[in-house]
Amino acid sequence: MFLDGDAEPGVPEGLVIVGRFESPSEAQIAKGMLESAGVECFLVGENANSLLPAAFRVRLQVRVEDEAAARELMAQSAGGLAGEGIAEG
């Protein structure tokens, strides 16, 4: 089980984490917003979060070349869809 401070599984090569969310529904909203802007993205940990929300965060990943656009879109969104903090790469 991963807890705060535990290392996360590695991010696949070519992808970066741009957001972590406590709620799968918040992650889906962010994913939909990015996809509607043409940014392909992926959610990781959505099912684990449903089982143990306090232990897992849903991570939103995008391709490295889309990172800047994704971060800008999330920062501009109403309410800031950055989850509990945007990861730095």
C-alpha positions as CSV (number, residue, x, y, z in Angstrom):
1,M,0.0,0.0,0.0
2,F,1.3,3.5,-0.8
3,L,1.0,6.1,1.8
4,D,2.1,9.7,1.9
5,G,5.9,9.8,1.4
6,D,6.0,6.3,-0.2
7,A,7.5,6.1,-3.7
8,E,5.0,5.8,-6.5
9,P,5.3,3.3,-9.3
10,G,7.4,4.8,-12.1
11,V,5.7,6.9,-14.8
12,P,6.0,5.3,-18.2
13,E,8.6,6.8,-20.5
14,G,7.3,9.7,-22.5
15,L,4.6,10.6,-19.9
16,V,4.5,13.0,-17.0
17,I,2.0,13.5,-14.1
18,V,0.3,16.9,-14.3
19,G,-2.2,16.4,-11.5
20,R,-3.2,14.2,-8.5
21,F,-6.8,14.0,-7.3
22,E,-8.5,12.6,-4.2
23,S,-11.7,12.1,-6.1
24,P,-12.0,10.0,-9.3
25,S,-14.8,12.3,-10.4
26,E,-12.5,15.4,-10.2
27,A,-9.9,13.5,-12.2
28,Q,-12.5,12.6,-14.8
29,I,-13.5,16.3,-15.1
30,A,-9.9,17.4,-15.6
31,K,-9.3,14.6,-18.1
32,G,-12.4,15.6,-20.1
33,M,-11.3,19.2,-20.1
34,L,-7.9,18.3,-21.5
35,E,-9.3,15.9,-24.1
36,S,-11.8,18.6,-25.3
37,A,-8.8,20.8,-25.9
38,G,-7.1,18.1,-27.9
39,V,-4.6,16.9,-25.2
40,E,-4.5,13.1,-25.0
41,C,-4.3,12.0,-21.3
42,F,-4.5,9.0,-19.1
43,L,-5.8,8.3,-15.6
44,V,-3.8,6.0,-13.3
45,G,-5.0,4.6,-9.9
46,E,-8.6,5.3,-10.4
47,N,-9.7,1.9,-9.3
48,A,-7.3,1.7,-6.3
49,N,-8.6,5.1,-5.2
50,S,-12.2,3.8,-5.2
51,L,-11.1,1.0,-2.8
52,L,-8.9,3.0,-0.5
53,P,-9.4,6.8,-1.1
54,A,-7.1,7.9,1.8
55,A,-4.2,5.8,0.5
56,F,-4.3,6.4,-3.2
57,R,-4.6,9.5,-5.4
58,V,-5.7,9.3,-9.0
59,R,-2.9,10.6,-11.2
60,L,-3.5,12.4,-14.5
61,Q,-0.7,11.8,-17.1
62,V,0.0,13.5,-20.4
63,R,2.7,13.1,-23.0
64,V,5.9,15.1,-22.3
65,E,5.3,17.3,-25.4
66,D,1.8,18.2,-24.1
67,E,2.9,19.0,-20.5
68,A,3.1,22.8,-20.8
69,A,-0.3,23.1,-22.6
70,A,-1.9,20.7,-20.0
71,R,-0.6,22.7,-17.0
72,E,-1.7,26.0,-18.6
73,L,-5.2,24.7,-19.3
74,M,-5.5,23.3,-15.8
75,A,-4.3,26.5,-14.2
76,Q,-6.8,28.6,-16.2
77,S,-9.8,26.3,-15.4
78,A,-12.4,27.6,-13.1
79,G,-11.6,26.3,-9.6
80,G,-8.1,25.2,-10.7
81,L,-8.2,21.5,-11.6
82,A,-4.7,20.8,-10.3
83,G,-5.9,18.3,-7.7
84,E,-3.8,18.3,-4.5
85,G,-0.9,19.9,-6.3
86,I,0.7,19.5,-9.7
87,A,3.7,17.3,-9.8
88,E,6.9,18.7,-11.1
89,G,7.7,16.1,-13.8
